[in-house]
Amino acid sequence: MLTTRQSRDFWLLAITALLVLGAGLGMRDPWPSDEPRFALVAKQMVLSGDWLFPHRGTELYSDKPPMLMWLQATLYTLLRDWRVAFLLPTLLASLGTLACVYDLGRRLWTRKVGLYAAWALLFAVHFTFQAKKAQIDPLVVFFITLANYGLLRHLLCGPAWRWWWLGWFAAGLGVITKGVGVLALFMLVPALVAVALGWPRVRLDLRNWRFWLGPVAFAAAVALWLVPMVLAATSSGQAEYRAYMNDILFRQTAKRYAQSWDHHQPWWYFLATMPSMWIPAFLLVPWAIPAWWRRLRRRDPRYLLLLGWWVLIVLFFSIPHGKRDVYILPALPIFCLALAPLLPGLLRRRDVQWVLGGFAALLTVALLGVGVAMLGGEPGFERRLILERGIDSAVTAALGWVGIALGSWGVVSLLFSGPRRFHIAVMSILAMAWVTYGLVGYPLFNDSSSARGLMRDAGERIGPDAELALVGWKEQNLLMSDRPVRTFGFKRRWYLQLQDGVAWQAEAPERRWLLVQQAALLDCVDRDQAERVGVANRRGWWLVPARAFVGPCQPNAVDLARIRREQGKEDGED
């Protein structure tokens, strides 16, 4: 009976995770800000056959290592469906992260603790939100968690040298996914502290030759990408490839950390991020802190290593001026793992249940309120969606009914859970919200969020035989185009792109069109002769024929300042 129940509990977790994280797979295109960029790079890898040096349009893309793009391109080669291939790597990575957390909790404590850890992680809003997006962060979270899994299997459950080597190798894979993969090795710091203080059960023998095979495995993983890239860049004889190498190895790593040029936040930013984005699990921290302290006083090394690593990650990312909420996402699985042994006891407390019930009630009221506002309670709310997002009134009405349906589900969940099981209501509401977001929200938002609708409308207006070029473009415009498109650089100033576009258009004025972002238009364009296509991703777009140009496209001082400000703001999305 025990085995059957354990199996049932595990498969309930697995199926729920697949539903929550995978709902909507294949039902949408890439959405900004990062998804179209990575999908475009992967698509160009497949089309060009150049997988070593990523390209965005005609320019090399050096902001991130190519691991995610490699996986997307590989899956497309196997599946031949971009809508599935671009999201599948992060889905698989997130499921892998949950598996690592579950199994580590099972081995460090009990199977029940492993289940609690995985459930807490699955419904942490920050984790689920990122897991349903095709960004690099869920992939690097998986490699860091896998690295921690391997290290802890040896440090606390060992000796287990193969897991030790795998942990180092996974950290190396994390580095070539996003440079912060090396942070998994911070786990050695609290382990060294535990050994120095004589705490029991920590196995860290620097005199054993097998210990040093770990750094070798780390270097081998990094070399899988670094060595061929450096050899190709240095032997190419082309300055752009050397610039790519210098940018990705130095400017985007050490310099970005030491001299952050965007996303400036105060030092305490993450102290506000965790309580707001790691809910509902973080709501229990006030009760967890005294319990953690008691276990540390009993010299339990499991808590020292897990909590020590979490604190180090928060401190590391709090030092530079540039901060984003995703930076500390890799710490969330370890936080849930440290919290899980306390959950059976905490969830029996009446005050904890009332806090969770209050959270569920607030979520329910918010869903009902948004639904009512969209259906007519606040017309200005609907107008903002239409003007800023390009979402029509039919979609806002559908979203209103979705909000009311989810709010009603929340009411039913609260009534059926009862005051002693409000945590079940929380899980029920969040699960239904995420599944609905995937199955209903994806189709409703896709045309406006992915620019598919905009590019379809542009293609229909100019006709199937016309040629199209982009000015002030975003990755989703090139990705969603229904025909081969001409570009004039991506990071180049918009007025230079516009000037090149005018020259290109003049070679065949009857069949060539420019699709120009509204912020990139200058006074040389007669807007009465141009066509406004619509709004996508909070940007207006215009189709400009050759006859609409009434003079030279030379920006004045005001134009230059505006373009520098607007284009700099968009460059900061990286």
C-alpha positions in Angstrom: 0.0 0.0 0.0 2.8 2.4 0.8 4.5 1.8 -2.5 1.2 2.3 -4.4 0.5 5.6 -2.5 4.1 6.8 -3.1 3.8 6.0 -6.8 0.4 7.8 -7.0 1.8 10.9 -5.2 4.7 11.0 -7.6 2.6 10.7 -10.8 0.2 13.3 -9.5 3.1 15.7 -9.2 4.5 14.7 -12.6 1.2 15.0 -14.5 0.3 18.3 -12.8 3.7 19.7 -13.6 3.3 18.7 -17.3 -0.1 20.3 -17.4 0.8 23.5 -15.6 4.1 24.1 -17.5 3.2 22.6 -20.8 -0.3 23.9 -21.4 -0.4 25.8 -24.6 2.8 24.3 -26.2 2.5 24.8 -29.9 -0.3 27.4 -29.6 1.7 30.6 -29.9 4.7 32.2 -31.6 7.7 33.8 -29.8 6.8 36.9 -27.7 9.1 39.8 -26.7 11.3 40.8 -25.3 13.7 37.9 -25.6 11.9 35.0 -27.2 11.8 36.3 -30.8 15.5 37.2 -30.5 16.5 33.7 -29.6 14.1 32.0 -32.0 15.3 34.2 -34.9 19.0 33.3 -34.1 18.1 29.6 -34.1 16.1 29.9 -37.3 19.1 31.6 -39.0 21.3 28.9 -37.7 19.2 26.3 -39.5 18.9 28.4 -42.7 22.6 29.3 -42.9 24.2 26.2 -41.5 26.4 28.5 -39.3 25.8 27.2 -35.7 29.0 28.5 -34.2 28.5 32.3 -34.6 24.9 33.4 -34.0 23.4 36.1 -36.3 20.5 38.5 -35.8 19.7 39.6 -39.3 23.0 40.5 -40.9 24.8 41.3 -37.6 26.5 38.9 -35.2 24.6 38.4 -32.0 27.1 38.4 -29.1 24.9 39.1 -26.1 24.4 35.5 -25.0 26.2 32.2 -25.5 24.4 30.0 -28.1 23.3 27.0 -26.0 19.5 27.8 -26.0 19.6 28.6 -29.7 21.4 25.3 -30.4 18.7 23.4 -28.6 15.9 25.2 -30.4 17.5 24.7 -33.8 18.2 21.0 -33.0 14.6 20.4 -31.9 13.3 22.2 -35.0 15.5 20.0 -37.2 13.9 17.0 -35.5 10.3 18.2 -35.3 10.0 20.7 -38.1 7.7 23.0 -36.1 9.0 26.3 -34.7 6.0 26.8 -32.4 7.0 23.6 -30.5 10.7 23.8 -30.9 11.2 27.3 -29.5 9.4 26.5 -26.2 10.4 22.9 -25.7 13.9 23.4 -24.3 12.7 25.5 -21.4 9.8 23.1 -20.7 12.2 20.1 -20.5 14.7 22.1 -18.5 12.0 23.1 -16.0 10.7 19.6 -15.6 14.4 18.5 -15.1 14.8 21.1 -12.4 11.7 19.8 -10.6 13.1 16.2 -10.9 16.4 17.3 -9.3 14.6 19.0 -6.4 12.3 16.1 -5.8 15.1 13.5 -5.8 17.5 15.6 -3.8 14.8 16.2 -1.1 14.1 12.4 -1.1 17.7 11.5 -0.6 18.6 14.2 1.9 15.4 13.7 4.0 12.4 11.6 2.9 10.3 11.0 -0.2 7.6 13.2 1.4 10.0 16.1 1.7 11.0 15.7 -1.9 7.4 15.9 -3.0 6.8 19.0 -0.8 9.9 20.7 -2.3 8.8 20.0 -5.9 5.2 21.2 -5.2 6.5 24.4 -3.6 8.8 25.1 -6.6 6.1 24.2 -9.2 3.7 26.8 -7.8 6.2 29.5 -7.0 5.0 32.3 -9.3 8.5 33.2 -10.4 9.4 29.7 -11.5 6.2 28.9 -13.3 6.2 32.3 -15.1 9.7 31.8 -16.4 9.2 28.1 -17.2 6.4 29.0 -19.7 8.7 31.4 -21.6 11.4 30.6 -24.1 14.2 32.4 -22.4 17.7 31.4 -21.3 17.0 31.6 -17.6 15.0 28.3 -17.1 17.8 26.5 -18.9 20.6 28.0 -16.7 18.4 27.3 -13.6 18.4 23.6 -14.7 22.1 23.4 -15.2 22.8 25.1 -11.9 20.3 22.9 -10.1 21.8 19.8 -11.7 25.2 21.0 -10.7 24.1 21.5 -7.1 22.4 18.1 -7.2 25.7 16.4 -8.2 27.8 18.3 -5.7 25.3 17.6 -2.8 25.0 13.9 -3.7 28.8 13.7 -3.0 29.1 16.3 -0.2 26.1 15.1 1.9 25.2 11.6 0.6 28.6 10.4 -0.6 31.2 9.6 -1.4 29.8 9.7 -4.9 32.6 10.7 -7.2 30.6 10.3 -10.5 28.0 12.7 -9.2 30.7 15.1 -8.1 32.2 15.1 -11.6 28.7 15.5 -13.1 28.1 18.5 -10.9 31.2 20.3 -12.1 30.4 19.4 -15.7 26.8 20.7 -15.4 28.2 24.0 -13.9 30.4 24.2 -17.1 27.3 23.7 -19.3 25.7 26.5 -17.3 28.6 28.8 -18.1 28.1 28.3 -21.9 24.4 28.8 -21.5 24.7 32.0 -19.5 28.0 32.9 -17.7 26.4 32.7 -14.2 26.5 28.9 -14.4 29.7 29.1 -12.4 27.6 30.2 -9.3 26.8 26.6 -8.6 30.3 26.2 -7.4 29.6 28.6 -4.6 28.2 25.5 -2.8 31.8 24.7 -1.9 32.0 27.8 0.3 29.5 26.7 3.0 30.9 23.1 2.6 34.4 24.4 3.5 32.9 26.3 6.4 31.2 23.1 7.7 34.5 21.1 7.4 36.4 23.9 9.2 33.9 24.0 12.0 33.9 20.2 12.3 30.3 19.7 11.4 29.4 16.0 10.7 28.5 14.3 7.4 30.2 16.7 5.0 32.7 14.9 2.6 35.2 17.4 1.2 38.7 15.9 0.8 40.9 18.2 -1.2 43.8 15.7 -0.9 42.0 13.1 -2.9 43.0 13.1 -6.5 39.4 12.4 -7.6 38.4 15.8 -6.1 40.5 17.6 -8.8 38.8 15.8 -11.7 35.8 18.0 -10.9 37.5 21.2 -12.2 38.7 19.2 -15.2 35.1 18.3 -16.0 34.1 21.9 -15.6 36.8 23.0 -18.0 35.9 20.3 -20.5 32.3 21.4 -20.6 33.2 25.1 -21.2 35.7 24.0 -23.9 32.9 22.4 -25.9 31.9 25.8 -27.1 34.8 28.1 -26.1 37.7 26.3 -28.0 36.1 26.1 -31.4 34.7 29.6 -31.1 38.0 31.2 -30.2 39.9 29.2 -32.9 37.4 30.1 -35.6 37.3 33.8 -34.5 41.1 34.2 -34.3 41.8 32.4 -37.6 39.0 34.1 -39.6 41.0 37.3 -40.2 37.7 39.3 -39.9 37.4 42.0 -37.4 33.7 41.4 -36.7 34.4 37.9 -35.4 37.2 39.1 -33.1 34.8 41.8 -31.9 32.2 39.0 -31.2 34.7 37.0 -29.2 35.8 40.0 -27.1 32.3 41.1 -26.5 30.9 37.8 -25.4 33.9 36.8 -23.3 34.6 40.1 -21.6 32.0 42.9 -22.0 29.0 40.7 -21.5 30.4 38.9 -18.4 33.0 40.6 -16.1 32.4 44.1 -17.4 28.6 43.8 -17.3 28.9 42.7 -13.7 31.5 45.3 -12.6 30.1 48.2 -14.6 26.4 47.5 -15.2 25.0 49.8 -17.9 21.3 49.0 -17.6 18.5 47.8 -15.1 19.9 49.9 -12.2 18.3 49.1 -8.9 19.1 49.7 -5.2 21.1 47.2 -3.2 18.0 45.9 -1.4 16.2 45.1 -4.7 16.2 41.3 -4.2 14.9 41.7 -0.7 11.7 43.0 -2.2 11.8 40.7 -5.3 11.8 37.4 -3.3 8.7 38.2 -1.1 6.8 39.4 -4.2 7.7 36.8 -6.8 8.6 33.7 -4.7 5.1 33.5 -3.4 3.3 31.5 -2.1 6.3 29.6 -0.6 7.9 32.8 0.6 4.9 33.6 2.7 6.1 31.0 5.2 9.5 32.5 5.7 8.6 34.3 9.0 7.8 30.8 10.5 10.7 29.1 8.8 13.5 31.4 10.0 13.3 30.3 13.7 13.1 26.6 12.6 16.1 27.0 10.4 18.0 28.7 13.2 17.3 25.8 15.5 18.5 23.3 13.0 21.7 25.3 12.4 22.3 25.3 16.1 22.1 21.5 16.0 24.9 21.6 13.4 22.8 20.1 10.6 25.0 20.6 7.5 22.1 20.2 5.1 20.7 23.5 6.1 24.1 25.2 6.3 24.9 24.3 2.7 21.5 25.1 1.3 20.8 28.3 3.1 24.5 29.4 2.9 24.4 29.0 -0.9 21.1 30.9 -1.2 22.5 33.8 0.8 25.7 33.9 -1.2 23.7 34.1 -4.5 21.6 37.0 -3.2 24.7 38.8 -2.0 26.6 38.2 -5.3 23.8 39.8 -7.4 23.2 42.6 -4.9 26.6 44.1 -5.4 26.4 45.5 -9.0 24.0 48.3 -9.8 22.3 46.3 -12.6 19.7 43.9 -11.3 16.8 42.0 -12.8 14.4 39.6 -11.0 15.6 36.6 -13.1 19.2 37.0 -11.8 18.3 35.2 -8.5 15.9 32.7 -10.1 18.6 29.9 -9.8 18.4 30.3 -6.0 14.6 29.5 -5.9 14.9 25.6 -6.2 17.4 25.5 -3.3 15.2 27.8 -1.2 12.2 25.4 -1.8 14.4 22.5 -0.9 15.5 24.1 2.4 11.8 25.0 3.2 10.3 21.6 2.3 11.3 19.7 5.6 9.4 22.3 7.6 6.2 22.3 5.4 4.4 19.3 7.0 4.6 21.0 10.4 3.9 24.5 9.2 0.8 23.6 7.2 -0.7 22.2 10.3 -0.6 25.7 12.0 -3.8 27.7 11.9 -2.0 31.0 11.4 -0.1 29.7 8.4 -3.4 28.4 6.9 -5.1 31.8 7.4 -2.2 33.6 5.6 -2.5 31.2 2.7 -6.2 31.6 2.7 -5.8 35.4 2.6 -3.5 35.0 -0.4 -6.0 32.8 -2.2 -8.8 35.3 -1.4 -6.8 38.2 -2.7 -6.0 36.3 -5.9 -9.6 35.5 -6.3 -10.8 39.1 -5.8 -8.1 40.3 -8.3 -9.2 37.9 -11.0 -12.8 38.9 -10.5 -12.0 42.6 -10.5 -9.9 42.4 -13.7 -12.7 40.4 -15.4 -15.3 43.0 -14.4 -13.1 45.9 -15.5 -12.5 44.3 -18.9 -16.2 43.6 -19.5 -17.2 47.3 -19.0 -16.5 48.4 -15.4 -13.6 50.6 -16.6 -13.7 51.6 -20.3 -10.3 53.4 -20.0 -8.7 50.0 -19.1 -9.9 48.5 -22.4 -8.9 51.6 -24.4 -5.3 51.3 -23.0 -5.1 47.7 -24.1 -6.3 48.6 -27.6 -4.0 51.6 -28.0 -0.8 50.2 -26.3 -1.1 46.5 -27.2 -3.2 46.4 -30.4 -5.7 44.1 -28.7 -9.2 44.6 -30.1 -12.4 44.8 -28.1 -13.4 41.2 -28.9 -10.3 39.9 -27.2 -10.7 42.2 -24.2 -14.3 40.8 -23.8 -13.0 37.3 -23.9 -10.4 38.1 -21.3 -13.0 39.6 -19.1 -15.0 36.3 -19.1 -11.8 34.4 -18.5 -11.1 36.5 -15.4 -14.6 36.0 -14.1 -14.4 32.2 -14.7 -11.1 32.0 -12.9 -12.4 34.2 -10.0 -15.4 31.9 -9.7 -13.1 28.9 -9.6 -11.2 30.6 -6.8 -14.4 31.0 -4.8 -15.2 27.3 -5.3 -11.7 26.3 -4.4 -11.8 28.2 -1.1 -15.2 26.8 -0.1 -14.2 23.2 -0.8 -10.7 23.4 0.8 -11.9 24.5 4.2 -9.9 26.5 6.7 -7.4 23.7 7.4 -6.4 23.1 3.8 -6.2 26.6 2.3 -2.9 25.5 0.7 -5.0 23.2 -1.5 -7.0 26.2 -2.6 -3.9 28.1 -3.5 -2.6 25.3 -5.6 -6.0 24.8 -7.3 -6.3 28.5 -8.2 -2.7 28.8 -9.5 -2.9 25.6 -11.5 -6.1 26.6 -13.2 -4.8 30.1 -13.9 -1.6 28.8 -15.5 -3.4 26.2 -17.6 -6.0 28.7 -18.7 -3.2 31.2 -19.6 -1.7 28.6 -21.9 -4.8 27.2 -23.5 -6.8 30.4 -23.8 -4.4 33.3 -23.3 -1.9 32.2 -25.8 -4.3 32.2 -28.8 -5.9 35.5 -27.6 -2.7 37.4 -27.2 -0.6 35.8 -30.0 -1.4 38.1 -33.0 -0.6 41.3 -31.1 2.2 40.0 -28.9 4.2 38.1 -31.5 3.6 40.7 -34.4 2.2 37.8 -36.5 -1.0 39.9 -37.0 1.0 43.0 -37.9 3.2 41.2 -40.4 0.3 39.4 -41.9 -1.6 42.6 -42.5 1.5 44.3 -43.9 2.0 41.4 -46.4 -1.7 41.6 -47.5 -1.5 45.3 -48.1 1.6 45.3 -50.3 0.7 42.1 -52.1 2.5 38.8 -52.7 4.9 40.1 -55.4 6.2 43.2 -53.5 9.5 43.4 -51.7 9.8 44.5 -48.1 12.5 46.1 -45.9 12.5 46.9 -42.2 13.6 50.1 -40.5 13.8 50.3 -36.7 12.7 46.7 -36.6 12.4 44.2 -33.8 13.2 40.5 -34.0 9.6 39.5 -34.2 9.1 41.5 -37.4 11.8 39.6 -39.2 10.8 36.3 -37.7 7.1 36.6 -38.6 7.5 38.0 -42.1 5.7 36.1 -44.9 8.6 36.7 -47.3 12.4 37.3 -47.4 13.0 40.7 -45.9 15.8 43.2 -46.4 17.4 44.8 -43.3 20.0 47.5 -42.8 21.5 46.5 -39.5 19.8 46.1 -36.1 21.8 48.2 -33.7 22.6 50.9 -36.2 20.9 54.2 -35.6 17.4 54.3 -37.1 18.0 57.3 -39.2 20.9 55.5 -40.9 18.7 52.5 -41.5 16.1 54.8 -43.0 18.6 56.5 -45.3 19.8 53.1 -46.6 16.1 52.0 -47.0 15.4 55.0 -49.1 18.3 54.2 -51.4 17.3 50.6 -51.6 13.7 51.5 -52.4 14.7 53.9 -55.1 16.2 51.1 -57.2 12.7 49.6 -57.7 10.2 52.2 -56.4 7.1 50.5 -57.8 7.4 47.2 -55.9 9.5 48.0 -52.8 8.1 49.0 -49.5 9.6 50.0 -46.1 8.0 48.9 -42.8 9.1 51.5 -40.3 8.6 51.8 -36.6 6.8 55.0 -35.8 9.5 56.2 -33.5 12.0 56.0 -36.4 10.0 58.2 -38.8 11.4 61.6 -39.8 9.9 64.6 -41.3 11.0 63.4 -44.7 8.0 61.1 -44.7 4.6 62.4 -45.8 2.3 60.5 -43.5 -0.7 61.2 -45.8 1.1 59.1 -48.4 2.1 56.3 -46.0 -0.1 53.7 -44.4 -0.4 53.1 -40.7 -0.5 49.3 -40.3 -1.3 49.1 -36.6 0.2 48.6 -33.1 2.2 45.6 -31.9 4.1 45.3 -28.7 3.3 48.9 -27.8 4.9 50.2 -31.0 3.2 51.8 -34.0 4.2 50.7 -37.5 3.9 52.3 -40.9 4.2 51.1 -44.5 6.1 53.7 -46.5 6.0 53.6 -50.3 8.6 55.5 -52.4 6.2 58.3 -53.2 5.9 59.2 -49.5 9.4 60.6 -49.3 9.3 64.3 -49.8 12.9 65.3 -49.0 16.3 64.1 -47.7 16.0 62.1 -44.4 18.4 64.1 -42.3 17.6 64.2 -38.6 17.7 67.5 -36.7 19.0 67.8 -33.1 15.6 67.0 -31.7 15.3 63.9 -33.8 18.8 62.7 -32.8 18.0 63.1 -29.1 14.7 61.3 -29.5 16.2 58.4 -31.5 19.1 58.1 -29.1 16.7 58.0 -26.2 14.1 55.6 -27.7 16.7 53.2 -29.3 18.7 53.2 -26.2 15.6 52.2 -24.2 15.0 49.3 -26.6 18.7 48.2 -26.5 18.3 47.9 -22.7 15.8 45.0 -23.2 18.7 42.6 -23.5 
